[in-house]
Amino acid sequence: MDKPSIVSQAQWQQARDELLKAEKEATRALDALAARRRRLPMVKFDNGYVFDTPTGTRTLLDLFEGRGQLIVYQFMDNGPKHFCPGCTWFTNSVPVTGLAGLADRGVSWVTVSNMPLAQIEAYKAKMGWTLPFVSSRGTSFSDDCDAGRGFMLSVFLRDGEDVYRTYNTTARGVDRLVFVNSMLDLTAYGRQEDWEDSPAGWPQHPTYG
C-alpha cells in the first residue's frame, strides 16, 4: 500500500498552511450557503398524511411532537428483504444523543419509508436502531416530497396547525451529513472509494462494496 511522501517538518507545515487557506475559503463558502438557506422562502405542505408507527397512526403534524421544526429522512423502499445500503449507512450515522440536541433546540427527527411497518421494525431490531422510524406506505408523502422511490432529507416548520416545507436535499447533499464520511475525508486515504480523486496506488473499492 502506497503512502504519502515524507518531508521535513517545515515542508509539511508549508503544505498544511496552503491547504488551510483553501479550507478557510470553503468554510466561508459553507457559511454563506447556510445564510442563504436561512433566507429561503417556504411552501405550505399538507399536514394530514397518516403514518403507521409502533404506537398507532400519527399525522405529519403529530411527528413534530409539539416542537416547531421537523427533519425527515426518507429511507428508500427497495422491496421485501432488500434494504438500501446508502440509507443504511446514513441511518447508522444518526446519533441518538444528537437527536436529543436537536430536540433541545426545538427540532424533531423522524425517519420515514414506504416500507411496511413490520419490515421497518424487523430491520430496526436487526440493526439495533432506536431512532423514530415510521411508515408512509399507502400515502403520497414520498411522491409529494419529490423523493419518489429514492431517498431525501426534508425540513419542515409548523405555525400552529399549518405545516411548511423549508428545505430539502438528496444525493451528495445527504452524503456530506454522514459523520464517518466527514472523518474519513480528513484521513490520508480518504473514504477509499473508487470515485474519489486519490493518488495512484491509494486503496480504493466500490462504494458500499
For each residue, the residues with C-beta under 8 A, 3 or more apart:
1: 201 203
2: 199 200 201 202
3: 188
4: 188
5:
6:
7: 11 12 15
8: 11 12
9: 12 13
10: 13 14
11: 7 8 14 15
12: 7 8 9 15 16
13: 9 10 16 17
14: 10 11 17 18
15: 7 11 12 18 19
16: 12 13 19 20
17: 13 14 20 21
18: 14 15 21 22
19: 15 16 22 23
20: 16 17 23 24
21: 17 18 24 25
22: 18 19 25 26
23: 19 20 26 27
24: 20 21 27 28
25: 21 22 28 29
26: 22 23 29 30
27: 23 24 30 31
28: 24 25 31 32
29: 25 26 32 33
30: 26 27 33 34
31: 27 28 34 35
32: 28 29 35 36
33: 29 30 36 37
34: 30 31 37 38
35: 31 32 38 39
36: 32 33 39 40
37: 33 34 40 167
38: 34 35
39: 35 36
40: 36 37 166 167
41:
42: 157 164 165 166
43: 164 165
44: 162 163 164
45: 60 144 156 163 164 165
46: 49 60 144 163
47: 59 60 61 158 161 162 163
48: 59 60
49: 46 59 60 136 139 140 141
50: 57 58 59 139
51: 57 58 59 60 63 112 134 135 136 139 141
52: 57 116 117 134 135 137
53: 56 57 58 117 132 134 135
54: 117 121
55: 58
56: 53
57: 50 51 52 53
58: 50 51 53 55 62 63 134
59: 47 48 49 50 51 62 63
60: 45 46 47 48 49 51 63 64 70 141 156 163
61: 47 64 158 161 163
62: 58 59 65
63: 51 58 59 60 70 72 108 110 132 134
64: 60 61 67 68 69 70 108 156 158 163
65: 62 108
66:
67: 64 70 103 106 107 108
68: 64 106 107 157 158
69: 64 106 107 108 155 156 157 158 166
70: 60 63 64 67 107 108 109 110 155 156 157 158
71: 102 107 108 109 110 153 154 155 156
72: 63 109 110 111 112 145 153 154 155 156
73: 87 90 91 94 109 110 111 112 151 152 153 174
74: 111 112 113 136 142 145 147 150 151 152 153 154
75: 84 87 91 111 112 113 115 133 151
76: 84 86 87 113 149 150 151
77: 113 114 115 137 149
78: 82 83 84
79: 82
80: 119
81: 119
82: 78 79
83: 78 87 88 123
84: 75 76 78 87 88 151
85: 88 89 208
86: 76 89 90 151 207 208
87: 73 75 76 83 84 90 91 151
88: 83 84 85 91 92 127
89: 85 86 92 93 178 180 208
90: 73 86 87 93 94 151 174 177 178
91: 73 75 87 88 94 111 127 129 131
92: 88 89 127
93: 89 90 177 178 179 180 181
94: 73 90 91 98 99 109 111 131
95: 98 99 179
96: 99 100 130 131
97: 100 101
98: 94 95 101 102
99: 94 95 96 102 103 109 131
100: 96 97 103 104
101: 97 98 104 105
102: 71 98 99 105 107 108 109
103: 67 99 100 106 107 108
104: 100 101
105: 101 102
106: 67 68 69 103
107: 67 68 69 70 71 102 103
108: 63 64 65 67 69 70 71 102 103 132
109: 70 71 72 73 94 99 102 131 132
110: 63 70 71 72 73 132 133 134
111: 72 73 74 75 91 94 131 132 133 134
112: 51 72 73 74 75 133 134 135 136 141 142
113: 74 75 76 77 120 133 134 135 136 137
114: 77 135 136 137 142 149
115: 75 77 119 120 123 135 137
116: 52 119 120 135 137
117: 52 53 54 120 121 134 135 137
118: 121 122
119: 80 81 115 116 122 123
120: 113 115 116 117 123 124 133 134 135
121: 54 117 118 124 125
122: 118 119 125 126
123: 83 115 119 120 126 127 129
124: 120 121 127 128 129 130 133
125: 121 122 128
126: 122 123
127: 88 91 92 123 124
128: 124 125
129: 91 123 124 133
130: 96 124
131: 91 94 96 99 109 111
132: 53 63 108 109 110 111
133: 75 110 111 112 113 120 124 129
134: 51 52 53 58 63 110 111 112 113 117 120
135: 51 52 53 112 113 114 115 116 117 120
136: 49 51 74 112 113 114 139 141 142
137: 52 77 113 114 115 116 117
138:
139: 49 50 51 136 142
140: 49 143 144
141: 49 51 60 112 136 144 145
142: 74 112 114 136 139 145 147 148 149
143: 140 146 147 148
144: 45 46 140 141
145: 72 74 141 142 152 154 165 168
146: 143 152 168
147: 74 142 143 150 151 152 170
148: 142 143
149: 76 77 114 142
150: 74 76 147 170
151: 73 74 75 76 84 86 87 90 147 170 174
152: 73 74 145 146 147 168 169 170 174
153: 71 72 73 74 168 169 170 173 174 177
154: 71 72 74 145 165 167 168
155: 69 70 71 72 165 166 167 168
156: 45 60 64 69 70 71 72 163 164 165 166
157: 42 68 69 70 163 164 166
158: 47 61 64 68 69 70 161 162 163 164
159: 162 164
160:
161: 47 61 158
162: 44 47 158 159
163: 44 45 46 47 60 61 64 156 157 158
164: 42 43 44 45 156 157 158 159
165: 42 43 45 145 154 155 156 168
166: 40 42 69 155 156 157
167: 37 40 154 155
168: 145 146 152 153 154 155 165
169: 152 153 173 174
170: 147 150 151 152 153 173 174
171: 174 175
172: 175 176
173: 153 169 170 176 177
174: 73 90 151 152 153 169 170 171 177 178
175: 171 172 178 181
176: 172 173 181 182
177: 90 93 153 173 174
178: 89 90 93 174 175 181 182
179: 93 95 182 183
180: 89 93 183 184
181: 93 175 176 178 184 185 191
182: 176 178 179 185 186
183: 179 180 186 187
184: 180 181 187 189 190 191 192
185: 181 182 190 191
186: 182 183
187: 183 184 190
188: 3 4
189: 184 192 198 202 203
190: 184 185 187 193 196 198 202
191: 181 184 185 196
192: 184 189 196 202 203 204 205
193: 190 196 204 205 206 207
194: 204 205 206 207
195: 207
196: 190 191 192 193 204
197:
198: 189 190 202 204
199: 2 202
200: 2
201: 1 2
202: 2 189 190 192 198 199
203: 1 189 192
204: 192 193 194 196 198
205: 192 193 194 209
206: 193 194 209
207: 86 193 194 195
208: 85 86 89
209: 205 206
